[in-house]
């Protein structure tokens, strides 16, 4: 048998074994993260650092909301829910003008802020560990923008998404792409103490599909709006600012 053919077969088998090893090592016990990855969880089972008020920054994840707005503009029905709506600013600025029917679910301190600043939205105070008995609406589009990395039990967020979704619902989930943000060698924990864990694209897809979602498409987007000075500095040091991953999903069943 010619040596090039033998080498090709060997390389193919090697790739298959690596993929199989990935499946074996990255199970639901660690949310499909690579073996040995460390998280920001205290001995009490809590995230190391939590938000104590609504996040008021207006520069992060704007590219996600703009992409969602483009997607939503093609929908016939546009009833939208955001899980982890924060200050409500981005939902109201980029989604409300298209949808005219938006709801946001978050902790009480964020919901109080949203009710005071954005009375046109429907704001619901809940945590992601419990279902609401008086809010069981279904939505055309559900988004959760850079929330999942903050949760000790992210499967509960996915359960809530599924609770409010129908077979026709489009689901958008974004989170940092760990390998692009930190480098493929990083083993955690995330430098941001509010992040419990961070996934790369392969791991995130495996986790979401294990939880009953079908990942239709994945995109890598800029993480934030940069000033000219920030963009110039990033260019000089060779930093790729596209570190936010967005998964477009449907219910699997």
Backbone as CSV, one residue per row, in Angstrom:
resi,resn,N_x,N_y,N_z,CA_x,CA_y,CA_z,C_x,C_y,C_z
1,UNK,0.853,-1.195,0.000,0.000,0.000,0.000,0.893,1.251,0.000
2,UNK,0.616,2.225,-0.870,1.452,3.428,-0.938,1.482,4.176,0.392
3,UNK,2.660,4.733,0.733,2.811,5.447,2.007,1.851,6.623,2.150
4,UNK,1.624,7.436,1.077,0.674,8.546,1.235,-0.722,8.082,1.627
5,UNK,-1.155,6.925,1.089,-2.477,6.402,1.415,-2.526,5.931,2.865
6,UNK,-1.454,5.258,3.297,-1.377,4.791,4.687,-1.435,5.986,5.641
7,UNK,-0.700,7.047,5.299,-0.678,8.254,6.134,-2.056,8.891,6.199
8,UNK,-2.741,8.931,5.052,-4.078,9.520,4.998,-5.060,8.742,5.868
9,UNK,-4.978,7.416,5.808,-5.856,6.557,6.623,-5.563,6.775,8.104
10,UNK,-4.286,6.846,8.438,-3.884,7.036,9.832,-4.399,8.371,10.363
11,UNK,-4.280,9.433,9.553,-4.750,10.748,9.982,-6.265,10.763,10.166
12,UNK,-6.974,10.048,9.277,-8.424,9.970,9.398,-8.852,9.257,10.667
13,UNK,-8.173,8.134,10.966,-8.476,7.392,12.192,-8.157,8.225,13.426
14,UNK,-7.102,9.004,13.352,-6.705,9.855,14.479,-7.776,10.890,14.774
15,UNK,-8.346,11.499,13.715,-9.398,12.491,13.902,-10.643,11.866,14.520
16,UNK,-10.977,10.656,14.081,-12.149,9.955,14.627,-11.950,9.661,16.110
17,UNK,-10.737,9.195,16.465,-10.452,8.878,17.867,-10.505,10.123,18.738
18,UNK,-10.018,11.250,18.217,-10.065,12.503,18.972,-11.501,12.934,19.221
19,UNK,-12.354,12.787,18.189,-13.761,13.144,18.351,-14.438,12.245,19.373
20,UNK,-14.122,10.944,19.319,-14.700,9.998,20.262,-14.239,10.323,21.680
21,UNK,-12.971,10.674,21.807,-12.430,11.031,23.119,-13.101,12.281,23.669
22,UNK,-13.432,13.235,22.771,-14.137,14.450,23.189,-15.497,14.101,23.778
23,UNK,-16.221,13.202,23.128,-17.540,12.807,23.614,-17.436,12.112,24.970
24,UNK,-16.405,11.256,25.120,-16.244,10.532,26.375,-15.912,11.461,27.539
25,UNK,-15.061,12.439,27.284,-14.556,13.282,28.363,-15.469,14.454,28.688
26,UNK,-16.255,14.914,27.723,-17.063,16.106,27.940,-18.526,15.718,28.005
27,UNK,-18.941,15.211,29.137,-20.315,14.789,29.340,-21.068,15.845,30.114
28,UNK,-22.358,15.566,30.396,-23.193,16.522,31.091,-22.704,16.797,32.507
29,UNK,-21.869,15.936,33.067,-21.380,16.174,34.432,-20.565,17.456,34.512
30,UNK,-19.959,17.884,33.404,-19.231,19.155,33.409,-19.696,20.058,32.268
31,UNK,-20.950,19.864,31.850,-21.579,20.721,30.837,-20.826,20.706,29.508
32,UNK,-20.233,19.556,29.192,-19.538,19.334,27.925,-18.280,20.189,27.769
33,UNK,-17.775,20.706,28.876,-16.497,21.412,28.854,-15.359,20.400,28.812
34,UNK,-14.196,20.850,28.366,-13.062,19.931,28.280,-12.651,19.467,29.670
35,UNK,-12.105,18.275,29.732,-11.708,17.674,31.001,-10.688,18.549,31.707
36,UNK,-10.914,18.762,33.002,-9.978,19.540,33.802,-10.278,21.016,33.877
37,UNK,-11.301,21.455,33.164,-11.630,22.886,33.166,-12.135,23.309,34.545
38,UNK,-11.662,24.461,35.035,-12.022,24.958,36.360,-13.068,26.067,36.253
39,UNK,-13.957,26.136,37.239,-15.057,27.098,37.233,-14.963,28.060,38.414
40,UNK,-15.750,29.134,38.335,-15.856,30.099,39.430,-17.058,29.754,40.304
41,UNK,-16.943,28.687,41.071,-18.009,28.270,41.986,-17.419,28.128,43.381
42,UNK,-18.083,28.713,44.358,-17.607,28.658,45.735,-17.908,27.296,46.360
43,UNK,-17.390,27.081,47.555,-17.663,25.837,48.268,-19.144,25.686,48.590
44,UNK,-19.851,26.821,48.664,-21.297,26.786,48.929,-22.111,26.547,47.667
45,UNK,-21.433,26.397,46.520,-22.137,26.139,45.270,-22.682,27.378,44.608
46,UNK,-22.103,28.551,44.916,-22.548,29.812,44.329,-21.466,30.361,43.404
47,UNK,-21.893,31.233,42.456,-20.917,31.911,41.613,-20.087,32.845,42.488
48,UNK,-18.809,32.991,42.146,-17.883,33.764,42.962,-18.344,35.204,43.170
49,UNK,-18.900,35.823,42.122,-19.341,37.218,42.214,-20.638,37.386,41.428
50,UNK,-21.594,38.136,41.995,-22.895,38.323,41.358,-23.164,39.806,41.106
51,UNK,-24.076,40.056,40.157,-24.590,41.405,39.973,-25.456,41.779,41.176
52,UNK,-25.317,43.014,41.627,-26.179,43.513,42.705,-27.156,44.572,42.199
53,UNK,-27.059,44.891,40.927,-27.968,45.840,40.289,-27.984,45.573,38.800
54,UNK,-28.846,46.225,38.037,-28.911,45.988,36.593,-27.639,46.457,35.896
55,UNK,-27.079,45.663,34.991,-25.898,46.107,34.239,-26.282,47.250,33.293
56,UNK,-25.581,48.365,33.391,-25.973,49.567,32.651,-25.097,49.842,31.430
57,UNK,-24.123,48.981,31.166,-23.243,49.195,30.020,-24.039,49.131,28.708
58,UNK,-23.681,50.001,27.761,-24.407,50.090,26.491,-23.542,49.720,25.284
59,UNK,-22.423,49.062,25.520,-21.525,48.754,24.406,-21.369,47.262,24.130
60,UNK,-21.608,46.415,25.128,-21.388,44.984,24.936,-22.574,44.322,24.230
61,UNK,-22.272,43.341,23.379,-23.253,42.481,22.696,-24.207,43.219,21.746
62,UNK,-23.860,44.433,21.367,-24.734,45.170,20.448,-24.890,44.421,19.128
63,UNK,-23.830,43.773,18.671,-23.886,43.048,17.399,-24.920,41.926,17.451
64,UNK,-25.098,41.308,18.625,-26.094,40.246,18.765,-27.500,40.831,18.584
65,UNK,-27.780,41.921,19.260,-29.113,42.531,19.168,-29.401,43.006,17.748
66,UNK,-28.394,43.521,17.068,-28.599,43.957,15.682,-28.902,42.764,14.778
67,UNK,-28.199,41.654,14.991,-28.460,40.451,14.205,-29.862,39.916,14.486
68,UNK,-30.262,39.942,15.751,-31.602,39.490,16.121,-32.657,40.394,15.487
69,UNK,-32.405,41.695,15.463,-33.335,42.624,14.837,-33.536,42.334,13.355
70,UNK,-32.437,42.031,12.667,-32.531,41.679,11.242,-33.345,40.402,11.053
71,UNK,-33.101,39.435,11.910,-33.825,38.167,11.832,-35.311,38.379,12.107
72,UNK,-35.606,39.153,13.128,-36.985,39.379,13.546,-37.783,40.138,12.496
73,UNK,-37.134,41.006,11.751,-37.841,41.809,10.742,-38.463,40.940,9.656
74,UNK,-37.978,39.716,9.505,-38.550,38.808,8.512,-39.661,37.933,9.045
75,UNK,-39.990,38.070,10.313,-41.043,37.263,10.926,-42.406,37.880,10.674
76,UNK,-43.409,37.033,10.519,-44.779,37.514,10.399,-45.312,37.917,11.774
77,UNK,-45.014,37.119,12.776,-45.412,37.411,14.149,-44.137,37.608,14.963
78,UNK,-44.104,38.640,15.844,-42.831,39.067,16.414,-42.844,39.190,17.942
79,UNK,-43.655,38.428,18.599,-43.712,38.466,20.057,-42.390,37.939,20.619
80,UNK,-41.717,38.768,21.433,-40.335,38.491,21.831,-40.180,38.453,23.342
81,UNK,-39.377,37.497,23.807,-39.031,37.379,25.219,-37.513,37.373,25.354
82,UNK,-37.003,38.175,26.302,-35.586,38.103,26.636,-35.438,37.583,28.062
83,UNK,-34.667,36.532,28.202,-34.352,35.970,29.516,-33.020,36.536,29.975
84,UNK,-33.067,37.343,31.027,-31.888,38.062,31.469,-31.811,39.402,30.774
85,UNK,-32.875,40.200,30.896,-33.002,41.449,30.133,-32.214,42.607,30.736
86,UNK,-31.649,42.426,31.931,-30.778,43.453,32.497,-31.466,44.790,32.655
87,UNK,-30.821,45.852,32.157,-31.381,47.201,32.256,-32.510,47.443,31.270
88,UNK,-32.684,46.535,30.298,-33.722,46.691,29.284,-33.346,47.596,28.133
89,UNK,-32.220,48.281,28.236,-31.835,49.265,27.218,-31.713,48.647,25.826
90,UNK,-30.974,47.558,25.707,-30.703,46.978,24.391,-31.954,46.339,23.799
91,UNK,-32.755,45.709,24.640,-34.009,45.118,24.167,-34.925,46.199,23.609
92,UNK,-35.028,47.316,24.311,-35.934,48.377,23.884,-35.379,49.166,22.698
93,UNK,-34.094,49.334,22.630,-33.502,50.119,21.540,-33.475,49.356,20.222
94,UNK,-33.134,48.064,20.270,-32.901,47.329,19.028,-34.027,46.368,18.657
95,UNK,-34.802,45.905,19.628,-35.824,44.901,19.344,-37.239,45.481,19.391
96,UNK,-37.509,46.312,20.358,-38.862,46.859,20.505,-39.358,47.605,19.262
97,UNK,-38.552,48.420,18.583,-39.060,49.116,17.394,-39.540,48.175,16.289
98,UNK,-39.020,46.948,16.281,-39.427,45.972,15.271,-40.573,45.117,15.781
99,UNK,-40.474,44.695,17.032,-41.453,43.764,17.602,-42.727,44.438,18.086
100,UNK,-42.575,45.541,18.841,-43.687,46.247,19.512,-44.349,45.399,20.591
101,UNK,-43.810,44.202,20.822,-44.373,43.317,21.845,-43.217,42.559,22.494
102,UNK,-42.621,43.174,23.521,-41.449,42.575,24.148,-41.687,42.360,25.638
103,UNK,-41.133,41.268,26.137,-41.144,40.960,27.570,-39.726,40.649,28.001
104,UNK,-39.420,41.004,29.238,-38.114,40.702,29.793,-38.256,40.062,31.155
105,UNK,-37.490,39.003,31.374,-37.477,38.319,32.671,-36.100,38.496,33.298
106,UNK,-36.092,38.938,34.542,-34.825,39.069,35.258,-35.119,39.175,36.757
107,UNK,-34.060,39.364,37.524,-34.205,39.481,38.967,-34.921,40.783,39.330
108,UNK,-35.512,40.867,40.522,-36.321,42.031,40.905,-35.627,43.380,40.762
109,UNK,-34.324,43.461,41.104,-33.659,44.769,41.024,-33.590,45.274,39.584
110,UNK,-33.442,44.356,38.617,-33.428,44.754,37.210,-34.825,45.106,36.716
111,UNK,-35.807,44.322,37.128,-37.188,44.556,36.690,-37.698,45.904,37.207
112,UNK,-37.366,46.248,38.427,-37.781,47.546,38.976,-37.199,48.683,38.150
113,UNK,-35.937,48.561,37.775,-35.291,49.575,36.938,-35.993,49.683,35.580
114,UNK,-36.276,48.535,34.964,-36.907,48.525,33.640,-38.309,49.136,33.677
115,UNK,-39.069,48.825,34.686,-40.429,49.372,34.801,-40.399,50.890,34.910
116,UNK,-39.403,51.414,35.582,-39.283,52.859,35.753,-38.802,53.567,34.494
117,UNK,-37.969,52.883,33.696,-37.360,53.530,32.530,-38.019,53.161,31.207
118,UNK,-38.659,51.990,31.130,-39.229,51.522,29.865,-40.632,50.948,30.092
119,UNK,-41.617,51.819,30.299,-42.975,51.343,30.607,-43.653,50.614,29.456
120,UNK,-43.122,50.709,28.253,-43.739,50.017,27.111,-43.412,48.523,27.075
121,UNK,-42.451,48.104,27.861,-42.110,46.679,27.924,-42.905,45.975,29.003
122,UNK,-42.960,44.655,28.903,-43.602,43.831,29.925,-42.496,43.172,30.741
123,UNK,-42.342,43.573,32.002,-41.200,43.161,32.807,-41.650,42.213,33.911
124,UNK,-40.975,41.079,34.009,-41.386,39.999,34.907,-40.228,39.642,35.825
125,UNK,-40.462,39.708,37.123,-39.429,39.384,38.104,-39.477,37.894,38.430
126,UNK,-38.428,37.182,38.060,-38.303,35.759,38.357,-36.820,35.428,38.486
127,UNK,-36.539,34.292,39.069,-35.189,33.759,38.946,-35.248,32.580,37.981
128,UNK,-34.088,32.098,37.583,-34.045,31.057,36.555,-34.131,29.657,37.135
129,UNK,-34.391,29.578,38.430,-34.506,28.267,39.062,-35.956,27.831,39.244
130,UNK,-36.899,28.738,38.976,-38.311,28.428,39.238,-39.196,28.897,38.095
131,UNK,-40.216,28.089,37.789,-41.194,28.494,36.790,-42.221,29.423,37.421
132,UNK,-42.809,30.280,36.595,-43.869,31.161,37.077,-45.218,30.531,36.789
133,UNK,-46.062,30.472,37.791,-47.385,29.869,37.605,-48.343,30.795,36.879
134,UNK,-48.029,32.096,36.858,-48.954,33.056,36.240,-48.398,33.650,34.949
135,UNK,-47.312,33.103,34.452,-46.768,33.587,33.182,-46.325,32.389,32.359
136,UNK,-47.195,31.956,31.479,-46.915,30.766,30.674,-47.017,31.057,29.182
137,UNK,-46.823,32.319,28.789,-46.948,32.694,27.385,-45.909,31.990,26.517
138,UNK,-46.277,31.798,25.248,-45.350,31.308,24.244,-44.928,32.492,23.371
139,UNK,-43.734,32.404,22.795,-43.170,33.536,22.067,-42.671,33.102,20.691
140,UNK,-42.640,34.072,19.780,-42.108,33.822,18.439,-40.587,33.803,18.453
141,UNK,-40.009,34.628,19.323,-38.561,34.684,19.429,-38.174,34.807,20.897
142,UNK,-37.219,33.986,21.318,-36.686,34.050,22.681,-35.179,34.258,22.575
143,UNK,-34.680,35.250,23.292,-33.247,35.461,23.291,-32.709,35.532,24.714
144,UNK,-31.476,35.079,24.852,-30.760,35.166,26.118,-29.325,35.526,25.768
145,UNK,-28.975,36.776,26.036,-27.721,37.344,25.542,-26.686,37.407,26.666
146,UNK,-25.680,36.571,26.542,-24.580,36.520,27.507,-25.081,36.423,28.947
147,UNK,-25.952,35.456,29.164,-26.490,35.160,30.493,-26.005,33.800,30.968
148,UNK,-25.953,32.845,30.061,-25.738,31.448,30.425,-24.411,31.231,31.158
149,UNK,-23.409,32.039,30.846,-22.107,31.876,31.497,-22.115,32.338,32.960
150,UNK,-23.163,33.050,33.368,-23.265,33.543,34.747,-23.946,32.548,35.688
151,UNK,-24.474,31.458,35.155,-25.344,30.585,35.939,-24.632,29.325,36.419
152,UNK,-24.837,28.999,37.679,-24.291,27.756,38.225,-24.959,26.555,37.563
153,UNK,-26.265,26.655,37.314,-27.033,25.558,36.695,-27.671,26.044,35.397
154,UNK,-26.910,26.142,34.309,-27.439,26.693,33.062,-28.551,25.859,32.437
155,UNK,-28.643,24.579,32.824,-29.728,23.752,32.282,-31.090,24.293,32.700
156,UNK,-31.145,25.011,33.823,-32.424,25.572,34.269,-32.848,26.736,33.381
157,UNK,-31.883,27.471,32.846,-32.200,28.508,31.864,-32.781,27.875,30.603
158,UNK,-32.176,26.793,30.155,-32.683,26.114,28.959,-34.085,25.560,29.208
159,UNK,-34.332,25.050,30.408,-35.683,24.581,30.752,-36.697,25.710,30.633
160,UNK,-36.335,26.898,31.096,-37.258,28.038,31.028,-37.473,28.463,29.574
161,UNK,-36.412,28.436,28.780,-36.548,28.740,27.354,-37.541,27.782,26.707
162,UNK,-37.379,26.504,26.985,-38.277,25.498,26.394,-39.713,25.678,26.889
163,UNK,-39.865,26.108,28.131,-41.193,26.330,28.726,-41.973,27.392,27.958
164,UNK,-41.269,28.409,27.457,-41.915,29.519,26.757,-41.834,29.383,25.233
165,UNK,-41.319,28.273,24.734,-41.139,28.080,23.293,-42.168,27.120,22.731
166,UNK,-42.457,27.310,21.454,-43.262,26.356,20.691,-42.379,25.795,19.578
167,UNK,-42.946,24.920,18.776,-42.169,24.338,17.678,-41.758,25.386,16.651
168,UNK,-42.461,26.534,16.628,-42.162,27.590,15.665,-41.207,28.649,16.212
169,UNK,-40.908,28.595,17.483,-40.090,29.629,18.117,-38.639,29.565,17.653
170,UNK,-38.076,30.734,17.367,-36.638,30.848,17.131,-35.973,31.259,18.435
171,UNK,-34.891,30.578,18.770,-34.201,30.780,20.050,-32.782,31.262,19.767
172,UNK,-32.394,32.355,20.420,-31.057,32.916,20.260,-30.345,32.884,21.604
173,UNK,-29.168,32.269,21.640,-28.365,32.232,22.850,-26.949,32.683,22.494
174,UNK,-26.457,33.682,23.224,-25.075,34.121,22.994,-24.279,34.000,24.285
175,UNK,-22.967,33.890,24.123,-22.049,33.747,25.250,-20.628,33.924,24.704
176,UNK,-19.668,34.275,25.534,-18.295,34.377,25.017,-17.801,33.058,24.424
177,UNK,-17.034,33.163,23.345,-16.376,31.984,22.766,-15.007,31.870,23.437
178,UNK,-14.892,30.914,24.344,-13.726,30.846,25.217,-12.395,30.791,24.471
179,UNK,-12.299,29.968,23.457,-11.035,29.797,22.770,-10.589,31.081,22.082
180,UNK,-11.558,31.828,21.529,-11.221,33.079,20.855,-10.927,34.189,21.861
181,UNK,-11.597,34.152,23.005,-11.411,35.191,24.012,-10.174,34.946,24.872
182,UNK,-9.957,33.694,25.279,-8.878,33.379,26.226,-7.716,32.602,25.596
183,UNK,-7.972,31.990,24.432,-6.980,31.113,23.834,-7.351,29.655,24.080
184,UNK,-7.058,28.762,23.140,-7.480,27.350,23.251,-6.818,26.599,24.388
185,UNK,-5.722,27.126,24.944,-5.027,26.409,26.017,-5.626,26.675,27.391
186,UNK,-6.478,27.694,27.526,-6.969,28.068,28.846,-7.771,26.943,29.488
187,UNK,-7.585,26.776,30.788,-8.281,25.739,31.546,-9.145,26.339,32.652
188,UNK,-9.361,27.680,32.607,-10.199,28.320,33.599,-9.493,28.416,34.946
189,UNK,-10.170,29.019,35.917,-11.509,29.606,35.789,-11.466,30.925,35.020
190,UNK,-12.623,31.410,34.532,-12.643,32.670,33.796,-12.120,33.823,34.654
191,UNK,-11.310,34.727,34.091,-10.845,35.900,34.838,-11.993,36.774,35.339
192,UNK,-13.085,36.807,34.581,-14.284,37.518,35.023,-14.970,36.662,36.089
193,UNK,-14.930,37.107,37.330,-15.441,36.315,38.442,-16.959,36.143,38.400
194,UNK,-17.641,36.905,37.560,-19.083,36.732,37.405,-19.418,35.613,36.430
195,UNK,-18.431,35.127,35.697,-18.628,34.018,34.766,-18.323,32.708,35.473
196,UNK,-19.305,31.842,35.559,-19.073,30.526,36.170,-18.186,29.682,35.277
197,UNK,-18.535,29.656,33.997,-17.794,28.845,33.016,-17.976,29.471,31.644
198,UNK,-17.095,29.131,30.722,-17.182,29.619,29.338,-16.955,28.445,28.391
199,UNK,-17.719,28.416,27.300,-17.662,27.332,26.323,-16.986,27.786,25.038
200,UNK,-16.418,26.847,24.301,-16.102,27.129,22.903,-17.305,26.681,22.057
201,UNK,-17.222,26.897,20.751,-18.379,26.614,19.877,-18.812,25.157,19.926
202,UNK,-17.844,24.248,19.877,-18.163,22.821,19.844,-18.859,22.404,21.136
203,UNK,-18.308,22.861,22.261,-18.866,22.496,23.562,-20.266,23.061,23.749
204,UNK,-20.468,24.312,23.341,-21.785,24.936,23.507,-22.837,24.196,22.697
205,UNK,-22.518,23.856,21.471,-23.473,23.121,20.638,-23.810,21.774,21.272
206,UNK,-22.800,21.090,21.781,-23.034,19.784,22.414,-23.953,19.925,23.623
207,UNK,-23.726,20.955,24.431,-24.557,21.175,25.617,-25.988,21.521,25.229
208,UNK,-26.177,22.457,24.307,-27.527,22.879,23.924,-28.314,21.720,23.313
209,UNK,-27.670,20.928,22.479,-28.377,19.821,21.844,-28.662,18.704,22.839
210,UNK,-27.800,18.526,23.826,-28.079,17.569,24.892,-29.308,17.991,25.698
211,UNK,-29.555,19.302,25.762,-30.671,19.848,26.528,-31.977,19.931,25.727
212,UNK,-31.973,19.446,24.488,-33.213,19.389,23.724,-33.405,20.508,22.731
213,UNK,-32.343,21.243,22.413,-32.408,22.260,21.369,-31.690,21.754,20.121
214,UNK,-32.125,22.225,18.980,-31.434,21.923,17.732,-30.728,23.189,17.276
215,UNK,-29.410,23.137,17.196,-28.633,24.298,16.785,-28.658,24.385,15.256
216,UNK,-29.290,25.435,14.742,-29.429,25.631,13.297,-28.195,26.286,12.704
217,UNK,-27.660,27.250,13.454,-26.523,28.027,12.944,-25.753,28.611,14.120
218,UNK,-24.446,28.752,13.946,-23.608,29.438,14.926,-22.826,30.541,14.234
219,UNK,-22.744,31.696,14.883,-22.025,32.836,14.338,-21.047,33.368,15.381
220,UNK,-19.953,33.934,14.904,-18.999,34.617,15.770,-19.095,36.107,15.455
221,UNK,-19.350,36.924,16.490,-19.633,38.339,16.318,-18.717,39.177,17.208
222,UNK,-18.599,40.475,16.898,-17.862,41.365,17.808,-18.515,41.394,19.184
223,UNK,-17.686,41.417,20.220,-18.213,41.383,21.578,-18.752,42.732,22.025
224,UNK,-18.220,43.832,21.474,-18.657,45.146,21.933,-18.409,46.198,20.855
225,UNK,-19.037,47.352,21.045,-18.742,48.525,20.229,-17.452,49.137,20.750
226,UNK,-16.502,49.379,19.856,-15.215,49.923,20.279,-15.055,51.365,19.823
227,UNK,-14.382,52.134,20.626,-14.001,53.478,20.211,-12.888,53.356,19.172
228,UNK,-12.603,54.447,18.458,-11.516,54.420,17.479,-10.198,54.068,18.159
229,UNK,-10.004,54.605,19.360,-8.775,54.337,20.090,-8.658,52.860,20.454
230,UNK,-9.761,52.269,20.915,-9.755,50.853,21.265,-9.501,49.984,20.041
231,UNK,-10.149,50.339,18.913,-9.975,49.573,17.682,-8.528,49.637,17.193
232,UNK,-7.935,50.831,17.282,-6.543,50.996,16.848,-5.601,50.185,17.736
233,UNK,-5.847,50.233,19.041,-5.011,49.477,19.977,-5.134,47.978,19.723
234,UNK,-6.366,47.500,19.494,-6.584,46.075,19.205,-5.867,45.662,17.930
235,UNK,-5.912,46.536,16.924,-5.243,46.249,15.651,-3.738,46.124,15.851
236,UNK,-3.174,47.011,16.635,-1.720,47.000,16.853,-1.263,45.740,17.580
237,UNK,-2.055,45.261,18.509,-1.643,44.060,19.251,-2.189,42.774,18.641
238,UNK,-2.877,42.889,17.486,-3.359,41.709,16.787,-4.504,41.010,17.462
239,UNK,-5.307,41.776,18.216,-6.412,41.181,18.974,-7.658,41.074,18.103
240,UNK,-8.255,39.903,18.062,-9.492,39.687,17.314,-10.673,39.980,18.237
241,UNK,-11.416,41.048,17.936,-12.521,41.450,18.821,-13.780,40.621,18.603
242,UNK,-13.756,39.703,17.637,-14.911,38.825,17.420,-14.796,37.624,18.351
243,UNK,-15.308,37.793,19.560,-15.180,36.754,20.591,-16.531,36.349,21.177
244,UNK,-17.614,36.821,20.573,-18.959,36.486,21.055,-19.572,35.453,20.120
245,UNK,-20.009,34.334,20.660,-20.669,33.325,19.822,-22.183,33.398,20.010
246,UNK,-22.886,33.256,18.900,-24.353,33.291,18.919,-24.879,32.027,18.267
247,UNK,-25.739,31.319,18.988,-26.357,30.093,18.476,-27.818,30.378,18.154
248,UNK,-28.221,30.046,16.942,-29.627,30.152,16.516,-30.220,28.754,16.585
249,UNK,-31.281,28.613,17.371,-31.793,27.270,17.683,-33.295,27.162,17.477
250,UNK,-33.757,25.928,17.476,-35.167,25.567,17.555,-35.310,24.445,18.590
251,UNK,-36.536,24.173,18.997,-36.754,22.984,19.815,-36.448,21.753,18.979
252,UNK,-35.808,20.782,19.585,-35.429,19.573,18.843,-36.637,18.709,18.512
253,UNK,-37.648,18.723,19.364,-38.809,17.864,19.149,-40.047,18.691,18.862
